[in-house]
Amino acid sequence: MANPLPATVGVDHVGLSVRNLDGTCRFFCDCLGWSVVGERPDYPAVFVSDGCQLVTLWQVESPERAIAFDRRGNIGLHHLALAVADRAGLDALHERIATWPGVVVEFGPALSGKGPKFHFMVREPSGIRVEFAYDPRLEAVRKRS
């Protein structure tokens, strides 16, 4: 039996519930260079984009009572992984992020498994795990597009 064609064509957006909307928005916009492309002050929510990806940041109702995600014990988003164009960019981004207020670095740039992909992992100001990755196997593909 043949597999049906996929019913989807990609990710529309990722929605993240955050403890610190302002801090997380500054992380995406001021640190990573993303832009605010929309807001919902009544929720409150901010929509940020790097021109390719859209992430919705939703402020939790009671930040002081919010329960931090445990990647080994909870069902949900394990981490958000974002691609970086080249190895030099990955290293430069790590240097900037490592000193960003409220960020916790889990590990610095290292091979992912046996490689050739390099990556690093942080927790942004609301505690969400974000991975940044450079895969040289995809560099030629990116240059063609």
C-alpha atoms as one frame of an Amber mdcrd trajectory, in Angstrom:
protein
   0.000   0.000   0.000   1.441   3.366  -1.035   1.822   6.160   1.500  -0.515
   9.089   0.856   0.941  12.476   0.009   1.521  14.642   3.074  -1.498  16.719
   4.004   0.726  19.580   5.209   3.363  21.768   3.579   5.461  22.927   6.531
   5.165  24.593   9.914   2.935  27.673  10.021   4.176  28.830  13.425   5.235
  27.624  16.841   3.401  28.940  19.902   5.293  29.198  23.176   3.819  29.939
  26.597   6.363  32.125  28.382   6.894  33.309  31.935   8.517  36.614  30.927
   6.988  38.009  27.723   9.156  41.140  27.653  12.396  39.257  28.352  11.654
  36.531  25.815  10.591  39.082  23.193  13.851  41.023  23.755  15.807  37.757
  23.427  14.253  36.979  20.034  14.307  40.557  18.725  17.304  42.293  20.290
  19.596  39.281  20.637  18.619  37.191  17.601  17.577  40.061  15.314  13.972
  38.939  14.802  11.107  41.431  14.338   7.754  41.856  16.033   5.166  41.239
  13.306   2.043  41.441  15.464   0.686  41.712  18.987  -2.388  40.817  20.998
  -2.220  43.007  24.111  -5.462  41.524  25.501  -3.973  38.006  25.759  -1.069
  39.183  25.959   0.886  37.764  23.041   3.628  38.922  20.680   4.312  37.411
  17.257   7.991  37.432  16.218   9.675  36.344  12.995  13.096  36.011  11.412
  11.523  36.360   7.962  11.243  32.593   7.570   9.813  31.358  10.882   6.974
  32.717  12.982   6.872  32.203  16.740   3.982  33.265  18.954   4.972  34.208
  22.499   2.039  33.862  24.914   2.372  35.314  28.431   1.237  32.773  31.055
  -1.505  34.074  33.328   0.347  33.686  36.639   4.126  33.681  36.024   4.870
  33.227  39.734   2.867  29.958  39.748   4.014  28.669  36.354   5.543  25.206
  36.394   8.805  24.887  34.506   8.887  22.230  31.799  10.868  19.090  32.612
  12.051  17.603  29.311  12.371  14.150  30.868   9.037  14.169  32.691   6.514
  16.251  30.743   4.811  15.910  27.412   5.274  19.001  25.282   7.890  20.955
  23.414  11.298  19.444  24.232  13.083  22.343  22.550  12.904  24.728  19.611
  15.723  24.163  17.108  16.780  27.026  14.837  19.183  26.714  11.901  22.219
  28.960  11.516  23.726  29.529   8.044  27.372  28.713   8.785  29.814  27.638
  11.484  31.256  31.125  12.001  27.719  32.420  12.491  26.996  29.663  15.016
  30.094  30.537  17.055  29.393  34.292  16.927  25.779  33.723  17.945  26.887
  31.576  20.880  29.191  34.349  22.099  26.336  36.899  21.968  23.721  34.628
  23.542  26.039  33.368  26.309  26.169  36.850  27.832  22.510  37.753  27.249
  20.615  38.572  30.480  18.546  35.679  31.801  19.982  33.084  29.407  21.355
  29.804  30.757  23.761  27.966  28.443  23.309  24.194  28.678  26.305  23.493
  26.431  28.429  25.419  23.954  29.065  24.605  20.303  29.798  20.906  19.886
  29.280  18.126  17.399  25.771  16.709  17.396  26.382  13.003  17.841  29.152
  11.988  15.444  28.595  15.083  13.311  28.966  16.717  10.932  26.288  18.973
  12.482  27.359  21.414  15.223  24.942  22.805  17.766  24.507  24.468  21.142
  21.606  24.628  23.582  20.369  27.414  25.849  17.392  28.263  27.998  16.062
  31.697  27.066  14.816  34.144  29.748  11.496  32.273  30.243  13.290  28.937
  30.531  12.395  27.479  27.114  15.142  25.344  25.616  16.381  26.664  22.265
  18.904  24.827  20.135  20.964  26.553  17.446  22.412  24.292  14.771  24.657
  24.442  11.731  24.676  21.450   9.392  27.293  21.665   6.611  25.297  19.114
   4.585  22.603  21.770   4.158  24.901  24.664   3.236  24.954  23.741  -0.477
  21.165  23.434  -0.474  20.793  26.903   1.085  23.155  28.437  -1.474  21.046
  27.051  -4.346  17.813  28.532  -3.016
